[in-house]
Every structure is written in C-alpha cells, then in structure tokens.
Amino acid sequence: MEIWINPACSKCRGAVSLLDAEGADYTVRHYLEDVPSIEEIRVVLDRLGLEPWDITRMQEAAAKELGLKEWPRDAGSRERWVTALSEHPKLIQRPIITADDGTAVVARSEEAVRDALGR
C-alpha cells in the first residue's frame, strides 16, 4: 500500500495517523517532491476508476492560471489533463491510497481510509 501525501495537508496527516493506528504496512510518497510521471498518473486513474478532472484541485492557483474550468472533459482531452497534473502536481487531489488489491481511493475521509485498509 502506498499513500500520496502533502505533509502540509490536514487530511493527509489524518490519513497517515489512521494508517499508523491500524498498524498498516504502507509507504509514503511526498508527491510534490517525488512527482508522479504521466504513466503513473494514468495507472492511478485506472485504479481509482476516475478521470483526471475528477482528481483535480480546481481551487489551486495553477488551475486558475491554466483556465482548467474551461477545458473540455472528454476522452479527447484526457491526456491534456494528465499532462497538467504531472506538470503541476499541486493540482492532484490528496491523499491517494493505492491498495494492495490493485485499486485506489482518494482518502479524504476516515471511511475512505478504512475502505482502503479492507482491500
């Protein structure tokens, strides 16, 4: 199990605390420093069952600068979104847990973290 976090994020710290309390075996990835590649983002999206716009933090300054609210959300635009997430990792919703069963969750709630633990 791996968790992508920003240590400054309270939701990330809460997820890590819960994983620790449950004795989970996991690795931490500080995704702002160890930026996911385009391929890694594609894999995580597949594991999440989501599209890149579904995990984009639209309130970030980079989202506004890029005008993401105006970008099409369709199959033809998917790679453009994935590239934006790779080039601007602050746009990636957090925390993301990749579970041992090959799935992943955006773990912004205790329930989502527990769901990942149960996989």
HELIX and SHEET records of a PDB file:
HELIX    1   1 SER A   10  ALA A   21  1                                  12    
HELIX    2   2 ILE A   38  LEU A   48  1                                  11    
HELIX    3   3 PRO A   52  ILE A   55  5                                   4    
HELIX    4   4 ALA A   61  LEU A   66  1                                   6    
HELIX    5   5 LEU A   68  GLU A   70  5                                   3    
HELIX    6   6 ALA A   75  SER A   77  5                                   3    
HELIX    7   7 ARG A   78  GLU A   87  1                                  10    
HELIX    8   8 PRO A   89  LEU A   91  5                                   3    
HELIX    9   9 GLU A  110  LEU A  117  1                                   8    
SHEET    1   A 4 THR A  27  HIS A  30  0                                        
SHEET    2   A 4 GLU A   2  ILE A   5  1                                        
SHEET    3   A 4 ILE A  96  THR A  98 -1                                        
SHEET    4   A 4 ALA A 104  VAL A 106 -1                                        
END                                                                             
